[in-house]
């Protein structure tokens, strides 16, 4: 997920389909059942959304604040 995020992939179905294709290419079994794949897609989408939010928040928190000290 970090590789996809580092190249700017948004959390959407296209990205999740890339994740699934990558997992299958690595030999991970994913059921051919459309109902199961749909549920798996939904779970991966939610996980990737959370990953992106967490990493974007951490990046924003680590960025130096603009402006000087408040008075």
Order of alpha helices (4+ residues) and beta strands (2+ residues): alpha-alpha-alpha
